């Protein structure tokens, strides 16, 4: 989502359950990744976890962007 309409985003949060859930999950993944980034050294397992979390976070962001674009098409 390059240029976001804050009013439309708030409407999506309220009216689109999937979007709201994706946003919550995206934030949770971001928090988990931030904890890993604070560590100086990661174990092999933590590196794998980090990559998995990054992929999940990106997938959620992509889906949120898709919902946003679809909603904007209908709105405009």
Secondary structure, DSSP 8 states (H G I E B T S, - for coil): --S--HHHHHHHHHH-HHHHHHHHHHHHHHHHHHHHHHSSS--HHHHHHHHHHHHHHHHHHHHHHHHHHHHHHHH-
